[in-house]
Amino acid sequence: MTKHIGDIVNVIIDRPLGSAHPQHPDMIYPVNYGYIPGIYAPDGEEQDVYVLGVSGPLKEFTGKIIAVIHRRNDVEDKWVAAPEGIKFTKEEIASQVHFQEQYFNINIITKEVCQYDDE
């Protein structure tokens, strides 16, 4: 589940920031949302990705996977990407994706890097 955290990915944005959900027009996307071509999720569709750290609507995005949102009560997980060098806490991620993830029982997984001093 966490093997892609840290990967650089290209995302096609099909629901740009400020757009409405195609089946729920009252749900407006406060972040860019798209998919990674060629990587398939368990639902058979291309892997969905939230793009954080960008203030305007996009068509495409290249950045780093910083987290996986594991949905305990759904078949697929959502990935979270951001521009390289930008970090978010789990709480910040949860706040930005709450508009959609509030309907699911989620666990946000990040890869904490530990460095050990051999001295």
Order of alpha helices (4+ residues) and beta strands (2+ residues): beta-beta-beta-beta-beta-alpha-beta
